[in-house]
């Protein structure tokens, strides 16, 4: 059962509890027993706080605050296996279904907008292969993970002037904050083993450097060794196929982990996508060229989807790779 906005509580000095949230939206994703629903409805203290209690008929498993997985054991092989045209058909069918539904709403709902108010870009997992692997190694992500931050501000205590009481100081996660830049440079100098990841992402590392890294840093956790192999397999699938035996031996990973790497290779895009959008390191290099010196080395990671959105806003997306449902072509508007 997926609950959204459940009432949290705060404790008063007298020991009593009061709700911090007035209403709760309860969305049931899996079938539950009728007795449980009856028990909820019989509790007046709960019913008074429930705004919505609905069954979604959507089976999924939440894995973090921003993602979920479906109840399918082999989705990558089924969607991204040898029959690559199949996954492109899924995107077109989904787009056609949304388009047909919007047209139906136009003709049946009196207040429904008759002109488009936004653009919807439908992509699959292959367009953003590398984000889940390396995003939490970026400087921004590490700060949010390790420091008690509020949005982009870090508040900490510093010694007071002339021996006075400690004072609070604010650091902003922004490039125009000189204190933040100084702290960022200090941190980057201490973290050496992540340089191999950065070089892989920017296309500066070869198999020899990855092999050297795996030999030198024997203490690296298995999940980080797996991360490196996944990144290398995504950036250089052909080279990985040649060097995989040596890399597997040095990484000392079980067979199940190596299957994860092979699944990443299945996400490789078509030749057309590579030629029109460029490999990952070119996208990073686009932003890297705007910076110089230390700022270039510490520039944050920009996912591929950001570049796609930028192209979409400028109507520069290649139509062969991203056909528009608003086009007059009758082949795009099939029923789903």
C-alpha positions in Angstrom: 0.0 0.0 0.0 1.5 3.3 -1.1 0.5 6.2 1.2 1.0 9.8 0.2 0.9 12.6 2.8 0.2 10.5 5.8 -0.3 12.6 8.9 2.9 13.0 10.9 2.8 13.9 14.5 4.5 16.3 16.9 4.7 15.9 20.7 3.6 18.7 23.0 5.2 19.3 26.4 2.2 17.7 28.1 2.9 14.4 26.3 -0.1 14.6 23.9 0.2 14.2 20.1 -1.2 16.4 17.4 -1.2 16.0 13.6 1.1 18.1 11.4 -0.9 17.2 8.3 -4.6 17.8 8.0 -5.4 15.2 5.3 -3.9 12.1 3.9 -4.2 10.6 0.4 -4.1 6.8 0.6 -3.5 5.0 -2.8 -3.6 1.2 -2.6 -1.4 -0.3 -5.3 -1.8 -4.0 -4.4 -5.0 -5.9 -3.6 -5.7 -5.9 0.2 -8.2 -7.8 2.3 -11.7 -6.3 2.7 -11.3 -6.8 6.5 -8.4 -4.3 6.5 -10.5 -1.7 4.6 -13.3 -2.2 7.1 -10.9 -1.7 10.0 -9.8 1.6 8.5 -13.3 2.8 7.9 -14.4 1.9 11.5 -11.6 4.0 13.0 -13.1 7.5 13.2 -9.7 9.1 14.1 -8.3 7.7 10.8 -11.3 8.4 8.6 -11.4 12.0 9.6 -7.9 12.5 8.2 -8.3 10.5 5.0 -9.1 12.6 2.0 -8.8 9.8 -0.6 -8.8 6.1 -0.3 -8.5 4.4 -3.7 -7.2 1.2 -5.3 -4.9 2.0 -8.2 -4.5 -1.6 -9.5 -0.9 -0.9 -10.2 1.6 -3.4 -8.9 5.0 -1.8 -8.2 7.8 -1.9 -5.6 9.2 1.5 -4.4 13.0 1.4 -4.2 13.7 5.0 -3.3 11.9 8.4 -3.1 12.1 9.0 -6.9 11.8 5.6 -8.6 10.0 2.3 -8.6 10.2 -1.1 -10.4 7.5 -3.3 -11.9 6.9 -6.9 -11.0 8.9 -8.3 -13.9 12.0 -10.4 -13.4 13.5 -10.0 -17.0 12.4 -6.5 -18.2 15.7 -5.6 -19.8 16.1 -8.8 -21.9 12.4 -8.6 -22.9 12.4 -5.0 -23.9 16.1 -4.5 -25.0 17.1 -7.9 -26.3 17.7 -8.9 -29.9 14.4 -7.5 -31.1 15.3 -3.9 -30.7 12.5 -2.6 -32.9 10.1 -3.9 -30.3 11.0 -1.2 -27.7 10.6 1.6 -30.3 7.1 0.3 -31.1 6.2 0.6 -27.4 7.2 4.3 -27.3 5.1 4.9 -30.4 2.1 3.0 -29.1 2.3 4.9 -25.8 2.5 8.3 -27.6 -0.4 7.3 -29.9 -2.5 6.3 -26.9 -1.9 9.6 -25.1 -2.6 11.5 -28.3 -5.8 9.7 -29.0 -7.0 10.3 -25.4 -6.3 14.0 -25.7 -8.2 14.2 -28.9 -11.1 12.4 -27.3 -11.0 14.9 -24.4 -11.0 17.8 -26.9 -14.3 16.6 -28.4 -16.1 15.5 -25.2 -15.0 18.0 -22.5 -16.4 21.5 -22.9 -13.6 23.3 -21.0 -10.7 21.2 -22.3 -8.0 23.3 -24.1 -8.2 23.1 -27.9 -4.6 24.0 -28.4 -1.5 22.4 -27.0 -0.3 23.9 -23.7 3.0 22.0 -23.3 5.2 19.4 -25.0 5.5 15.8 -23.8 8.7 13.9 -24.5 8.4 10.1 -24.1 11.7 8.3 -23.8 12.8 4.9 -22.5 15.5 3.7 -20.1 18.2 3.7 -22.9 18.3 7.5 -23.2 19.7 7.9 -19.6 21.8 4.8 -19.0 24.5 6.4 -16.9 22.6 8.6 -14.4 21.7 5.9 -11.9 25.2 4.6 -11.9 27.3 7.7 -11.2 25.0 10.5 -10.0 25.6 9.9 -6.3 29.4 10.4 -7.0 28.9 14.0 -8.0 30.0 16.8 -5.7 26.5 18.1 -5.3 25.0 14.7 -4.5 27.7 14.0 -1.9 27.0 17.3 -0.1 23.4 16.5 0.2 24.2 13.0 1.3 26.8 13.8 3.9 25.8 17.3 5.2 22.7 18.5 6.9 21.6 20.8 4.1 18.4 22.7 3.6 17.8 23.0 -0.1 21.1 24.4 -1.3 22.3 26.0 2.0 24.6 24.5 4.5 24.5 26.1 8.0 27.4 25.3 10.4 29.0 26.9 13.5 32.4 28.7 13.4 34.4 30.1 16.3 33.2 33.5 17.5 35.3 36.6 17.1 37.6 37.6 20.0 36.8 34.4 21.9 33.1 35.0 21.8 30.4 32.4 21.5 30.2 30.3 18.3 28.5 32.0 15.3 26.5 30.4 12.5 27.8 30.6 9.0 25.9 29.9 5.7 27.5 28.2 2.7 25.5 28.1 -0.6 25.8 25.3 -3.0 26.5 27.8 -5.8 29.6 28.6 -7.9 29.5 32.3 -6.9 30.1 31.5 -3.2 33.9 31.7 -2.7 33.7 29.8 0.6 31.9 26.9 -1.1 34.4 26.9 -3.9 37.2 26.6 -1.5 35.6 23.7 0.4 34.9 22.0 -2.9 38.5 22.2 -4.0 39.7 20.8 -0.7 37.3 17.9 -0.9 38.3 17.0 -4.5 41.9 16.9 -3.5 41.2 14.2 -0.9 39.1 11.9 -3.1 41.5 10.3 -5.4 39.8 7.0 -6.3 36.8 8.8 -7.9 39.1 10.3 -10.6 38.8 7.1 -12.6 35.0 7.5 -12.7 35.4 11.1 -13.9 37.8 10.1 -16.6 35.5 7.3 -17.8 32.5 9.7 -18.0 34.4 12.4 -19.9 35.9 9.8 -22.3 39.5 10.3 -21.0 40.1 6.8 -19.7 41.1 3.7 -21.5 41.0 0.0 -20.4 44.6 0.2 -19.3 43.7 2.9 -16.7 40.7 1.0 -15.4 42.8 -2.2 -15.1 45.5 -0.2 -13.2 42.8 1.2 -10.9 41.4 -2.2 -10.1 44.9 -3.5 -9.3 45.9 -0.6 -7.1 42.7 -0.1 -5.1 42.0 -3.6 -4.0 40.1 -2.3 -0.9 37.3 -0.6 -3.0 33.9 -1.9 -2.2 32.3 -4.5 -4.6 29.5 -2.1 -5.4 32.0 0.6 -6.6 33.9 -1.9 -8.6 30.6 -3.0 -10.2 29.8 0.7 -10.8 33.1 1.2 -12.7 32.5 -1.8 -15.0 29.0 -0.7 -15.7 30.2 2.8 -16.7 32.9 1.4 -18.9 30.5 -1.0 -20.5 28.1 1.8 -21.3 30.7 4.2 -22.7 32.8 1.6 -24.5 30.7 -1.4 -25.3 33.0 -2.7 -28.0 36.1 -2.3 -25.9 34.4 -3.9 -23.0 33.7 -7.0 -25.0 37.4 -7.3 -25.8 38.7 -6.7 -22.3 35.8 -8.2 -20.3 37.7 -11.4 -19.2 40.6 -9.4 -17.7 38.2 -6.8 -16.1 36.1 -9.5 -14.6 39.1 -11.2 -13.1 40.4 -8.0 -11.5 37.0 -6.8 -10.3 36.4 -10.1 -8.4 32.6 -9.9 -8.9 30.2 -12.8 -8.7 28.3 -13.9 -11.8 25.1 -12.2 -10.7 26.9 -8.9 -10.6 28.3 -9.4 -14.1 24.8 -10.1 -15.4 24.0 -6.5 -14.3 26.9 -5.3 -16.6 25.6 -7.4 -19.5 22.1 -5.9 -19.0 23.6 -2.4 -19.2 25.0 -3.3 -22.6 21.5 -4.3 -23.8 20.5 -0.6 -23.2 22.9 0.5 -26.0 21.1 2.9 -28.4 20.9 2.5 -32.1 23.5 3.8 -34.5 21.2 6.7 -35.5 20.9 7.8 -32.0 24.6 7.9 -31.5 25.2 9.9 -34.6 22.6 12.5 -33.9 23.1 13.0 -30.2 26.7 12.0 -29.6 28.2 9.7 -26.9 27.9 10.6 -23.3 31.3 12.2 -22.9 30.6 14.6 -25.7 27.5 15.8 -23.8 29.6 16.4 -20.6 32.3 18.0 -22.7 29.7 20.5 -24.0 29.3 21.9 -20.5 33.0 21.4 -19.6 34.1 23.7 -22.3 32.2 26.6 -20.7 34.4 26.4 -17.6 38.1 26.7 -17.2 40.7 25.5 -14.7 39.5 24.0 -11.4 35.9 24.9 -12.1 36.0 22.6 -15.2 37.2 19.6 -13.1 34.6 20.2 -10.5 31.6 21.1 -12.7 28.5 19.2 -11.8 27.1 16.3 -13.8 24.5 17.2 -16.4 22.3 14.2 -17.4 21.4 13.5 -21.0 17.7 14.3 -20.5 18.7 17.9 -19.8 20.3 18.2 -23.2 17.2 16.6 -24.8 14.9 19.1 -23.1 17.1 22.0 -24.3 16.9 20.6 -27.9 13.1 20.2 -27.5 12.7 23.8 -26.4 14.6 24.9 -29.5 12.8 22.5 -31.8 16.2 20.9 -32.6 15.4 17.3 -31.8 16.0 15.1 -34.8 12.6 14.0 -36.2 14.0 10.6 -37.2 14.8 9.7 -33.6 11.9 11.6 -32.0 8.9 11.8 -34.3 6.2 14.2 -33.3 2.6 13.0 -32.8 1.4 16.5 -33.8 2.8 15.9 -37.2 0.4 15.4 -40.1 1.8 11.9 -40.9 -1.0 9.4 -40.7 1.4 6.5 -39.7 2.1 8.1 -36.3 -1.5 8.1 -35.1 -2.3 4.5 -34.8 -4.6 3.2 -32.0 -3.0 1.6 -29.0 
